[in-house]
Amino acid sequence: MAVLRRCLTCRALTAAGSYCVAHKKPGRGSTRQERKVRASVIARDGHRCRSCGGPGPFEVHHREAFASGGAYVPENLISLCHACHVKTLKSSPT
């Protein structure tokens, strides 16, 4: 059974990942290098959410938004559980 999540853009339920079909952009996804960086960030963070300390599954959050020029490098990334990631995104200024 697929895990349902809410689209990060419109909050519609989706089984496809973080974005629904309407908001998934071409090229959005992960490359081999991004998967390696993601794994190293999660390991660096001790396999715990940096906000609540809970276990995964994890989403890697950009401290400086990717859209604002934040790089996909370990220094700019933290591991968050889904609930904490949603809270962080909702509290971020748009």
TORKOL-4160 file (C-alpha; in steps of 0.2 Angstrom, whole numbers, padded with zeros to 4 digits, m for minus):
94
<pt num="1" X="0000" Y="0000" Z="0000"/>
<pt num="2" X="0007" Y="0017" Z="m0005"/>
<pt num="3" X="0009" Y="0030" Z="0008"/>
<pt num="4" X="m0001" Y="0046" Z="0004"/>
<pt num="5" X="0007" Y="0063" Z="0007"/>
<pt num="6" X="0001" Y="0080" Z="0003"/>
<pt num="7" X="0007" Y="0090" Z="m0011"/>
<pt num="8" X="0019" Y="0103" Z="m0005"/>
<pt num="9" X="0011" Y="0116" Z="m0017"/>
<pt num="10" X="m0008" Y="0113" Z="m0016"/>
<pt num="11" X="m0009" Y="0101" Z="m0002"/>
<pt num="12" X="m0019" Y="0088" Z="m0013"/>
<pt num="13" X="m0016" Y="0070" Z="m0007"/>
<pt num="14" X="m0003" Y="0061" Z="m0018"/>
<pt num="15" X="0006" Y="0044" Z="m0018"/>
<pt num="16" X="0019" Y="0050" Z="m0031"/>
<pt num="17" X="0030" Y="0059" Z="m0018"/>
<pt num="18" X="0031" Y="0077" Z="m0012"/>
<pt num="19" X="0021" Y="0085" Z="m0027"/>
<pt num="20" X="0005" Y="0080" Z="m0036"/>
<pt num="21" X="0005" Y="0077" Z="m0055"/>
<pt num="22" X="0000" Y="0095" Z="m0058"/>
<pt num="23" X="0015" Y="0102" Z="m0049"/>
<pt num="24" X="0028" Y="0090" Z="m0052"/>
<pt num="25" X="0040" Y="0099" Z="m0064"/>
<pt num="26" X="0051" Y="0090" Z="m0077"/>
<pt num="27" X="0068" Y="0086" Z="m0069"/>
<pt num="28" X="0061" Y="0087" Z="m0051"/>
<pt num="29" X="0067" Y="0072" Z="m0043"/>
<pt num="30" X="0084" Y="0066" Z="m0037"/>
<pt num="31" X="0100" Y="0063" Z="m0046"/>
<pt num="32" X="0113" Y="0050" Z="m0040"/>
<pt num="33" X="0123" Y="0064" Z="m0033"/>
<pt num="34" X="0108" Y="0072" Z="m0024"/>
<pt num="35" X="0104" Y="0054" Z="m0016"/>
<pt num="36" X="0122" Y="0053" Z="m0010"/>
<pt num="37" X="0121" Y="0071" Z="m0002"/>
<pt num="38" X="0104" Y="0066" Z="0006"/>
<pt num="39" X="0111" Y="0050" Z="0013"/>
<pt num="40" X="0126" Y="0059" Z="0020"/>
<pt num="41" X="0115" Y="0073" Z="0028"/>
<pt num="42" X="0104" Y="0060" Z="0037"/>
<pt num="43" X="0120" Y="0051" Z="0043"/>
<pt num="44" X="0127" Y="0067" Z="0049"/>
<pt num="45" X="0111" Y="0071" Z="0059"/>
<pt num="46" X="0112" Y="0054" Z="0067"/>
<pt num="47" X="0097" Y="0047" Z="0058"/>
<pt num="48" X="0086" Y="0059" Z="0069"/>
<pt num="49" X="0075" Y="0074" Z="0065"/>
<pt num="50" X="0085" Y="0090" Z="0068"/>
<pt num="51" X="0069" Y="0098" Z="0075"/>
<pt num="52" X="0060" Y="0085" Z="0086"/>
<pt num="53" X="0073" Y="0071" Z="0087"/>
<pt num="54" X="0061" Y="0058" Z="0081"/>
<pt num="55" X="0066" Y="0044" Z="0069"/>
<pt num="56" X="0063" Y="0045" Z="0050"/>
<pt num="57" X="0057" Y="0044" Z="0037"/>
<pt num="58" X="0066" Y="0060" Z="0033"/>
<pt num="59" X="0064" Y="0074" Z="0021"/>
<pt num="60" X="0080" Y="0085" Z="0018"/>
<pt num="61" X="0076" Y="0103" Z="0020"/>
<pt num="62" X="0086" Y="0118" Z="0013"/>
<pt num="63" X="0091" Y="0131" Z="0026"/>
<pt num="64" X="0092" Y="0144" Z="0012"/>
<pt num="65" X="0078" Y="0140" Z="0000"/>
<pt num="66" X="0084" Y="0132" Z="m0017"/>
<pt num="67" X="0073" Y="0145" Z="m0026"/>
<pt num="68" X="0083" Y="0159" Z="m0017"/>
<pt num="69" X="0100" Y="0152" Z="m0022"/>
<pt num="70" X="0102" Y="0139" Z="m0008"/>
<pt num="71" X="0114" Y="0125" Z="m0014"/>
<pt num="72" X="0111" Y="0107" Z="m0013"/>
<pt num="73" X="0126" Y="0104" Z="m0001"/>
<pt num="74" X="0127" Y="0097" Z="0016"/>
<pt num="75" X="0130" Y="0113" Z="0025"/>
<pt num="76" X="0114" Y="0120" Z="0018"/>
<pt num="77" X="0103" Y="0105" Z="0022"/>
<pt num="78" X="0095" Y="0097" Z="0038"/>
<pt num="79" X="0085" Y="0081" Z="0041"/>
<pt num="80" X="0067" Y="0084" Z="0046"/>
<pt num="81" X="0053" Y="0071" Z="0048"/>
<pt num="82" X="0038" Y="0075" Z="0037"/>
<pt num="83" X="0028" Y="0084" Z="0051"/>
<pt num="84" X="0042" Y="0095" Z="0056"/>
<pt num="85" X="0046" Y="0099" Z="0037"/>
<pt num="86" X="0028" Y="0104" Z="0035"/>
<pt num="87" X="0028" Y="0115" Z="0050"/>
<pt num="88" X="0045" Y="0123" Z="0044"/>
<pt num="89" X="0037" Y="0126" Z="0027"/>
<pt num="90" X="0021" Y="0134" Z="0034"/>
<pt num="91" X="0031" Y="0145" Z="0046"/>
<pt num="92" X="0043" Y="0151" Z="0032"/>
<pt num="93" X="0040" Y="0168" Z="0024"/>
<pt num="94" X="0034" Y="0167" Z="0006"/>
